[in-house]
Amino acid sequence: MIHILTKLGDTSFNEVWNNKIKTRYGSQETYFIGINELIKVKQLANRAIDKEDLKYLLRVVQKKQD
């Protein structure tokens, strides 16, 4: 599933761009929002789906720290 963010709350585009994740999709170079910035955006959106996403995202961050 692909989510396209049209609003970043109080997170600036420059912050997101500077912390982007660069990868490839097939032969195409692509960029994704960093997990910490995605968490901030999801927290600000505060919709039911975002709250569910946050549960997963926070577990991922915690496992990386362990």
Secondary structure, DSSP 8 states (H G I E B T S, - for coil): -----S--TT--HHHHHHT-EEEEETTEEEEE--HHHHHHHHHHH--HHHHHHHHHHHHHHHHHH-
